[in-house]
Amino acid sequence: MRILICAKNDLPALVAVNQLAEALQGHEVTLWLSDVTRPLERERADLDLLRFFERELPLDWLLPLQAAARAGEAARTPDCWQNFAGLGRRLGAPVRIVPRLRQVEADYRALAPDLVLSIRFSHIFPPDFLAVPRFGILNVHPGYLPEYAGLFAPFHQLSAGRTRIGCTVHFVDAGIDTGPILETTSLAADPQRSLQWHVVNVYPTAIPVLRRAIATLAAGGALEATPQDQSRRTYWHLPDSEEIAAFQTRFRLIAPDDFAEILASFGVGLRAARAAALTTALARTASTPVQAAAT
């Protein structure tokens, strides 16, 4: 099959695609990445901290440095996760940053993917894009649908006291997070873990669903999905500073040990990753929750 992976150029999406990579072997794969930063993510220190640990620190600094230090060793360490460029080489897949979908419309139609898999992709698919892939577009949403549609679903679920946070694999339709549901998975909430840990780890709960979907379609089968009950729908937005302050009385946004654990799967040493997290977190913010995470 021709499979187009549309993912966000950040750490949670990178972890998820690495876990999906084996199921993509033998297919014709293309990787399109979004690299969108909302203005508020730069303007507010709390959101900027999350952005920095999701994108800039791991993808622009730690992983490239690690890749340079281990140049030529990838063949001897096949189990180590890779950045998007490395995944592209492993899968024989071109990797491209997509500023806007309309800018690549001609390429999308020429590619004519059989299946599109969307993981944290920042762009909304225009209605006329939906009919191009013959098997449709599957999105991985990090929340229960229809109750947690929209942005920052893991944050809002944890804030609501949910003991498990959901992850919903659904078809994309003309709405936002409104398409029929293929399957819902979940991750146990852990008060000892940071928001970043929950965001990174909730997506992999859906990877077995995607693997089964790929195998089913490749074998000539069909996927059965259930329409959402829109009477239960709630759409969430970026949390304001007061909501984040309240959240930090129960959960940390970033924890250096969590960050180091995530980076260890990419071959980044625990000590180096934790030191980088401590140094940059303390340099970028003086907030008590982050300092507490560093002690």
SULVEN-V888733 format. One line per field, one symbol per residue. ss: DSSP state (H for helix, E for strand, L for the rest). Layout:
ss = ???
//
This chain:
ss = LEEEEEEELLHHHHHHHHHHHHHHLLLEEEEEEELLLLHHHHHLHHHHHHHHHHHHHHHHHHHHHHHHHLLLLHHHLLLLLLLHHHHHHHHLLLEEELLLHHHHHHHHHHHLLLEEEEELLLLLLLHHHLLLLLLLEEEEELLLLLLLEELLHHHHHHHLLLLEEEEEEEELLLLLLLLLEEEEEEEELLLLLLHHHHHHHHHHHHHHHHHHHHHHHHLLLLLLLELLLHHHLLEELLLLHHHHHHHLLLLLLLLHHHHHHHHHLLLLLHHHHHHHHHHHHHHHLLLHHHHHHHL
//
